[in-house]
Amino acid sequence: DAGVYSKAWYAATCDRKTAEDALYRSNKDGSFLVRKSSGQDSRQPYTLVVFYNRKVYNIPIRFIESTRQYALGREKSGEERFDSVAEIVENHQRTSLVLIDSQNNTKDSTKLKYIVRVS
């Protein structure tokens, strides 16, 4: 269990477009939610969706089978690993999360500040 089911920020069956629309409506930097990933892939079960600077970022949450831990984005050396998705969220409510815009390769960062509920 990734520790997501009872969390206010977990939008279980929400698809990408619904999540993005909800974040655009919130229009607050640091708004976020976690949804199930679109692809049914056990190695990337969830997506962290973050609003910052009028953009929505969909960040894959990977499950690392060998250690039974979770990590954000593409695999990289020295990456932070967490025992649950809830730990990732709690960590980035305290420390900034680096956001990489894949279109123009710019970097920003924000903390996860506002939980967005999808209605």
Buried (B, 14 or more C-beta within 10 A) or exposed (E): EBBBEEBEBBBEEBEBEBBBBBBBEBEEBBBBBBBBBEEEEEEBBBBBBBBBEEBBBBBBBBBBEEEEBBBBBEEEEEEBBBEBBBBBBBBBBEEEBEBBEEEEEEEBEBBBBBBBEBE
